[in-house]
Amino acid sequence: MPEFPTLAKLAEDLESGRTTARKLVEACIARIADPAGEGQRTFLHVDKDAALAAADAMDGLRKAKAAPSRYAGIPISIKDLFDIKGQVTRAGSRALDDSPPAEQDAVTVARLRRAGFVVIGRTNMTEFAYSGIGINPHYGTPKGAWNRAQGHVPGGSSAGAAVSVLDGMAHGALGTDTGGSCRIPAAYNGIVGYKPTQRRVPLDGSVPLSFSLDSIGPLARSVSCCAILDAVLANEPIAPLKPRPIQGMRLAVPTTIALDDLDAEVAETFERALKTLSDHGAIIERIEMAEFHDIGPMNAKGGFAASESYAWHRYLITSKGDVYDPRVSVRIMRGEAQSAADYIDLLNERRSLIARVNARIAPYDALVLPTTANTPPKIADLADDKAFTRENLRALRNCTLINMIDGCAISLPAHRQGDVPVGLMLAGAGGSDRRIFELAAGMEAVIRV
Ligand SMILES: NC(=O)CC[C@H](N)C(=O)O
């Protein structure tokens, strides 16, 4: 598989004139169009003319020394969940086909454009962002990085986002993460995915799954690529990332739930990464997190996603229910049975959970855990609903813990070159985004021995 450049390398090449925005966009479009590749299933829409026009505009500004940032002209992909002015937002569904085109860009899309990034197209996703697996029965499922001849899932819901970065069809991707949807596809494809503290990045102009948990984040090829995109999304200055030395990092491994039922490759890779970190001087403590036991019962009636998505879908699903993926509609309809009191209980229980977990993890720099319990399953093995449900839960379980505690987290590739991709997740309390980036930058190079 070819190694594609980081945003820093692309910025250097643009600055020195070794490449241009037009060349970058043309190369991405050619890769998307390659009939032997995954482009057809990765993108739901590519506006070639608009991307080329934006690229030429950035090349012009750079020549005039007026580029809006060092990254101006770099093509990025946008998950189909976001509004792009003039385009219909379908959220990976057919139920929104008759919707009018968006009148304006989502706030996050507008921020990326303001920094000069070029929108290359809309990426495929699981319908309405449900599931961590990445299967879409309406538009096809892009094959993930692992064992392409056999066809393994890309992870989801930001499935096309991850594959677009993996295959050089874009150099960064805009995704969303409600229960792992930036981190899972990143882990399954050997790239980096980031879930920010929810409140840092505005949700305006994106289709909600669960507005309490939805977070908007990047998928890209390195920690610093994600930090750059995250800064743009949060409307913060793009500050150079100072990697934290591993020596002296205080890391906690939650032994409750997070290490249950791991595939052998996940367990081995995780333990090897911990050993490497400890050899480099990290102080690693395995801690019980009894609070995590509360989360399963909290979600027994479908959790926030059921009531919040049901509120959004209830009219649409009455008229268009037949075109929904039944695996999605069955989960949305769980919201019908939740009462207002159930929902209020959930809000209160979550508030208490966040306070207790934050107190427990306060002495540590970060939590460290496997991003997913499983390695990417074969697409063909998930035709059976039971197998799908089981693997979906194993994909989502660890990531969801962090959405429930209103935290932030990054998934880093931890496997050896050539092995099945396995992600290592570093997570912190809400608001510790900068620290998580600095810690991740410090360990990124050494954990992939
Ligand atoms: N969008 C996501 O992050 C997936 C999360 C969602 N909790 C699901 O179960 O499908």
The ligand as a Tripos MOL2 file, in Angstrom:
@<TRIPOS>MOLECULE
LIG
   10     9     1     0     0
SMALL
NO_CHARGES

@<TRIPOS>ATOM
      1 N1        -22.0150    7.1270   15.1700 N.am      1 LIG1
      2 C1        -21.4090    6.4320   16.1050 C.2       1 LIG1
      3 O1        -20.4650    6.8460   16.7650 O.2       1 LIG1
      4 C2        -22.0110    5.0770   16.3430 C.3       1 LIG1
      5 C3        -22.6370    5.1550   17.6260 C.3       1 LIG1
      6 C4        -23.9170    4.6600   18.0220 C.3       1 LIG1
      7 N2        -23.8240    4.5610   19.4790 N.3       1 LIG1
      8 C5        -24.3490    3.3250   17.4790 C.2       1 LIG1
      9 O2        -24.5670    2.4880   18.2720 O.co2     1 LIG1
     10 O3        -24.5640    3.0270   16.3510 O.co2     1 LIG1
@<TRIPOS>BOND
     1     1     2 1
     2     2     3 2
     3     2     4 1
     4     4     5 1
     5     5     6 1
     6     6     7 1
     7     6     8 1
     8     8     9 2
     9     8    10 1
@<TRIPOS>SUBSTRUCTURE
     1 LIG1         1 GROUP 0 **** ****
